[in-house]
Amino acid sequence: MAAKKKAAAPASGFRKRKYGRNHAYYLGERKLDGVTTLLGNGLPKPALVNWAANSTAEYAVDHWDELAELSHSKRLETLKKSRYAISDEAKHRGTEVHDLAEKLALGEDVEVPDEIAGHVSSALRFLDEFKVETILTEASVYHEKALYGGTFDLLLRSKLPEHAGKVILGDWKTNRTGIYPETALQLTAYAKATHYLDQEGVERRVAELGITDLWAIWIRSDGYEVYPMEFSDRTWQAFGNVVSVARGAANRDVADEWKGRALRAGEAA
C-alpha cells in the first residue's frame, strides 16, 4: 500500500497546535490571539456572574446531604469548584455534539451516545430541512495583519430557494441559554480573516470563498433554531474595539502605566 502523501505546510507557517482539549494558533513562531479568547477577555459578560451564582446554589441544593458530611473547609472548597465542574461537563457535551455534527455534515455515519442523541438528531434535522450542501467543516483561519486565529464550524449552501446564491458561514451552538449577540462578532472575525487552511492543509485566501451570510445554529435536545447574524462594517469595527480592550488589559506593562503614584497634598499631578 502506498504511503499517504502529507499535505505541504503552508508557506506562512500558520498552524493550529492541539494539546489535550485545548489548542493555540501560530503564524511562524508567533502565537496568535484566538478569536474566542479575545471576545472573552474584551467583552463584558454580566450573565456569567448570575450563572456562577445560580450554578453554585443549584449544586448546593442537589448535593445537600453529601456536603453536610464534609468539614467546613472541605465544603467551602467543593462549592467553590462546583461551577467549574458544571462548565467542564457542558463543554465536553458541546465538543461531542460539534464533532458528530461535523461528521454528519460530511455525510458520514456516526455512533451517538444516548446522552446527546437528542442534540445530534436536531443537527441532522437542520441539515435535512435546510437541504445543506457542505463546502467546508472545521477550517482554521487567520488574519495576517490583525494577528488572530480561529476555527469555524461549517461553510455551507442551502438548496432552499429562499437562500439561493448565499454562501453561509455557520456556527453550532449547544449552550442552554441560546444565541448571544456577540456571536455576530465571532463569525465576522472568521469571515474577515485573510487566509484559511483547506481540508488538505493548503493555505488559501478567505475572500475566494465568497462568504455572504452568517448563521448561528442553536442545537438542543428538543430541536434547533437558526439565527442570521449581522455581517457588516459595524460588526467588524465592534470586533476591532473588543480586540483593543482585550489586548490592552492583557498587556500588564501598559496597564500598569494607567495608574500613577499616590499624590501628596499640595503636589501637582
Secondary structure as a PSIPRED ss2 file (coil, helix, strand):
# PSIPRED VFORMAT (PSIPRED V4.0)

   1 M C   1.000  0.000  0.000
   2 A C   1.000  0.000  0.000
   3 A C   1.000  0.000  0.000
   4 K C   1.000  0.000  0.000
   5 K C   1.000  0.000  0.000
   6 K C   1.000  0.000  0.000
   7 A C   1.000  0.000  0.000
   8 A C   1.000  0.000  0.000
   9 A C   1.000  0.000  0.000
  10 P C   1.000  0.000  0.000
  11 A C   1.000  0.000  0.000
  12 S C   1.000  0.000  0.000
  13 G C   1.000  0.000  0.000
  14 F E   0.000  0.000  1.000
  15 R E   0.000  0.000  1.000
  16 K E   0.000  0.000  1.000
  17 R E   0.000  0.000  1.000
  18 K E   0.000  0.000  1.000
  19 Y E   0.000  0.000  1.000
  20 G C   1.000  0.000  0.000
  21 R C   1.000  0.000  0.000
  22 N E   0.000  0.000  1.000
  23 H E   0.000  0.000  1.000
  24 A E   0.000  0.000  1.000
  25 Y E   0.000  0.000  1.000
  26 Y E   0.000  0.000  1.000
  27 L E   0.000  0.000  1.000
  28 G C   1.000  0.000  0.000
  29 E C   1.000  0.000  0.000
  30 R E   0.000  0.000  1.000
  31 K E   0.000  0.000  1.000
  32 L E   0.000  0.000  1.000
  33 D E   0.000  0.000  1.000
  34 G E   0.000  0.000  1.000
  35 V H   0.000  1.000  0.000
  36 T H   0.000  1.000  0.000
  37 T H   0.000  1.000  0.000
  38 L H   0.000  1.000  0.000
  39 L H   0.000  1.000  0.000
  40 G H   0.000  1.000  0.000
  41 N H   0.000  1.000  0.000
  42 G H   0.000  1.000  0.000
  43 L C   1.000  0.000  0.000
  44 P C   1.000  0.000  0.000
  45 K C   1.000  0.000  0.000
  46 P H   0.000  1.000  0.000
  47 A H   0.000  1.000  0.000
  48 L H   0.000  1.000  0.000
  49 V H   0.000  1.000  0.000
  50 N H   0.000  1.000  0.000
  51 W H   0.000  1.000  0.000
  52 A H   0.000  1.000  0.000
  53 A H   0.000  1.000  0.000
  54 N H   0.000  1.000  0.000
  55 S H   0.000  1.000  0.000
  56 T H   0.000  1.000  0.000
  57 A H   0.000  1.000  0.000
  58 E H   0.000  1.000  0.000
  59 Y H   0.000  1.000  0.000
  60 A H   0.000  1.000  0.000
  61 V H   0.000  1.000  0.000
  62 D H   0.000  1.000  0.000
  63 H C   1.000  0.000  0.000
  64 W H   0.000  1.000  0.000
  65 D H   0.000  1.000  0.000
  66 E H   0.000  1.000  0.000
  67 L H   0.000  1.000  0.000
  68 A H   0.000  1.000  0.000
  69 E C   1.000  0.000  0.000
  70 L C   1.000  0.000  0.000
  71 S C   1.000  0.000  0.000
  72 H H   0.000  1.000  0.000
  73 S H   0.000  1.000  0.000
  74 K H   0.000  1.000  0.000
  75 R H   0.000  1.000  0.000
  76 L H   0.000  1.000  0.000
  77 E H   0.000  1.000  0.000
  78 T H   0.000  1.000  0.000
  79 L H   0.000  1.000  0.000
  80 K H   0.000  1.000  0.000
  81 K H   0.000  1.000  0.000
  82 S H   0.000  1.000  0.000
  83 R H   0.000  1.000  0.000
  84 Y H   0.000  1.000  0.000
  85 A H   0.000  1.000  0.000
  86 I H   0.000  1.000  0.000
  87 S H   0.000  1.000  0.000
  88 D H   0.000  1.000  0.000
  89 E H   0.000  1.000  0.000
  90 A H   0.000  1.000  0.000
  91 K H   0.000  1.000  0.000
  92 H H   0.000  1.000  0.000
  93 R H   0.000  1.000  0.000
  94 G H   0.000  1.000  0.000
  95 T H   0.000  1.000  0.000
  96 E H   0.000  1.000  0.000
  97 V H   0.000  1.000  0.000
  98 H H   0.000  1.000  0.000
  99 D H   0.000  1.000  0.000
 100 L H   0.000  1.000  0.000
 101 A H   0.000  1.000  0.000
 102 E H   0.000  1.000  0.000
 103 K H   0.000  1.000  0.000
 104 L H   0.000  1.000  0.000
 105 A H   0.000  1.000  0.000
 106 L C   1.000  0.000  0.000
 107 G C   1.000  0.000  0.000
 108 E C   1.000  0.000  0.000
 109 D C   1.000  0.000  0.000
 110 V C   1.000  0.000  0.000
 111 E C   1.000  0.000  0.000
 112 V C   1.000  0.000  0.000
 113 P C   1.000  0.000  0.000
 114 D H   0.000  1.000  0.000
 115 E H   0.000  1.000  0.000
 116 I H   0.000  1.000  0.000
 117 A H   0.000  1.000  0.000
 118 G H   0.000  1.000  0.000
 119 H H   0.000  1.000  0.000
 120 V H   0.000  1.000  0.000
 121 S H   0.000  1.000  0.000
 122 S H   0.000  1.000  0.000
 123 A H   0.000  1.000  0.000
 124 L H   0.000  1.000  0.000
 125 R H   0.000  1.000  0.000
 126 F H   0.000  1.000  0.000
 127 L H   0.000  1.000  0.000
 128 D H   0.000  1.000  0.000
 129 E H   0.000  1.000  0.000
 130 F C   1.000  0.000  0.000
 131 K C   1.000  0.000  0.000
 132 V E   0.000  0.000  1.000
 133 E E   0.000  0.000  1.000
 134 T E   0.000  0.000  1.000
 135 I E   0.000  0.000  1.000
 136 L E   0.000  0.000  1.000
 137 T E   0.000  0.000  1.000
 138 E E   0.000  0.000  1.000
 139 A E   0.000  0.000  1.000
 140 S E   0.000  0.000  1.000
 141 V E   0.000  0.000  1.000
 142 Y E   0.000  0.000  1.000
 143 H C   1.000  0.000  0.000
 144 E C   1.000  0.000  0.000
 145 K C   1.000  0.000  0.000
 146 A C   1.000  0.000  0.000
 147 L C   1.000  0.000  0.000
 148 Y E   0.000  0.000  1.000
 149 G E   0.000  0.000  1.000
 150 G E   0.000  0.000  1.000
 151 T E   0.000  0.000  1.000
 152 F E   0.000  0.000  1.000
 153 D E   0.000  0.000  1.000
 154 L E   0.000  0.000  1.000
 155 L E   0.000  0.000  1.000
 156 L E   0.000  0.000  1.000
 157 R E   0.000  0.000  1.000
 158 S E   0.000  0.000  1.000
 159 K C   1.000  0.000  0.000
 160 L C   1.000  0.000  0.000
 161 P H   0.000  1.000  0.000
 162 E H   0.000  1.000  0.000
 163 H H   0.000  1.000  0.000
 164 A C   1.000  0.000  0.000
 165 G C   1.000  0.000  0.000
 166 K C   1.000  0.000  0.000
 167 V C   1.000  0.000  0.000
 168 I E   0.000  0.000  1.000
 169 L E   0.000  0.000  1.000
 170 G E   0.000  0.000  1.000
 171 D E   0.000  0.000  1.000
 172 W E   0.000  0.000  1.000
 173 K E   0.000  0.000  1.000
 174 T C   1.000  0.000  0.000
 175 N C   1.000  0.000  0.000
 176 R C   1.000  0.000  0.000
 177 T C   1.000  0.000  0.000
 178 G C   1.000  0.000  0.000
 179 I C   1.000  0.000  0.000
 180 Y C   1.000  0.000  0.000
 181 P C   1.000  0.000  0.000
 182 E C   1.000  0.000  0.000
 183 T H   0.000  1.000  0.000
 184 A H   0.000  1.000  0.000
 185 L H   0.000  1.000  0.000
 186 Q H   0.000  1.000  0.000
 187 L H   0.000  1.000  0.000
 188 T H   0.000  1.000  0.000
 189 A H   0.000  1.000  0.000
 190 Y H   0.000  1.000  0.000
 191 A H   0.000  1.000  0.000
 192 K C   1.000  0.000  0.000
 193 A C   1.000  0.000  0.000
 194 T C   1.000  0.000  0.000
 195 H E   0.000  0.000  1.000
 196 Y E   0.000  0.000  1.000
 197 L E   0.000  0.000  1.000
 198 D C   1.000  0.000  0.000
 199 Q C   1.000  0.000  0.000
 200 E C   1.000  0.000  0.000
 201 G C   1.000  0.000  0.000
 202 V C   1.000  0.000  0.000
 203 E E   0.000  0.000  1.000
 204 R E   0.000  0.000  1.000
 205 R E   0.000  0.000  1.000
 206 V H   0.000  1.000  0.000
 207 A H   0.000  1.000  0.000
 208 E H   0.000  1.000  0.000
 209 L H   0.000  1.000  0.000
 210 G C   1.000  0.000  0.000
 211 I C   1.000  0.000  0.000
 212 T C   1.000  0.000  0.000
 213 D E   0.000  0.000  1.000
 214 L E   0.000  0.000  1.000
 215 W E   0.000  0.000  1.000
 216 A E   0.000  0.000  1.000
 217 I E   0.000  0.000  1.000
 218 W E   0.000  0.000  1.000
 219 I E   0.000  0.000  1.000
 220 R E   0.000  0.000  1.000
 221 S C   1.000  0.000  0.000
 222 D C   1.000  0.000  0.000
 223 G E   0.000  0.000  1.000
 224 Y E   0.000  0.000  1.000
 225 E E   0.000  0.000  1.000
 226 V E   0.000  0.000  1.000
 227 Y E   0.000  0.000  1.000
 228 P E   0.000  0.000  1.000
 229 M E   0.000  0.000  1.000
 230 E C   1.000  0.000  0.000
 231 F C   1.000  0.000  0.000
 232 S C   1.000  0.000  0.000
 233 D H   0.000  1.000  0.000
 234 R H   0.000  1.000  0.000
 235 T H   0.000  1.000  0.000
 236 W H   0.000  1.000  0.000
 237 Q H   0.000  1.000  0.000
 238 A H   0.000  1.000  0.000
 239 F H   0.000  1.000  0.000
 240 G H   0.000  1.000  0.000
 241 N H   0.000  1.000  0.000
 242 V H   0.000  1.000  0.000
 243 V H   0.000  1.000  0.000
 244 S H   0.000  1.000  0.000
 245 V H   0.000  1.000  0.000
 246 A H   0.000  1.000  0.000
 247 R H   0.000  1.000  0.000
 248 G H   0.000  1.000  0.000
 249 A H   0.000  1.000  0.000
 250 A H   0.000  1.000  0.000
 251 N C   1.000  0.000  0.000
 252 R H   0.000  1.000  0.000
 253 D H   0.000  1.000  0.000
 254 V H   0.000  1.000  0.000
 255 A H   0.000  1.000  0.000
 256 D H   0.000  1.000  0.000
 257 E H   0.000  1.000  0.000
 258 W H   0.000  1.000  0.000
 259 K C   1.000  0.000  0.000
 260 G C   1.000  0.000  0.000
 261 R C   1.000  0.000  0.000
 262 A C   1.000  0.000  0.000
 263 L C   1.000  0.000  0.000
 264 R C   1.000  0.000  0.000
 265 A C   1.000  0.000  0.000
 266 G C   1.000  0.000  0.000
 267 E C   1.000  0.000  0.000
 268 A C   1.000  0.000  0.000
 269 A C   1.000  0.000  0.000
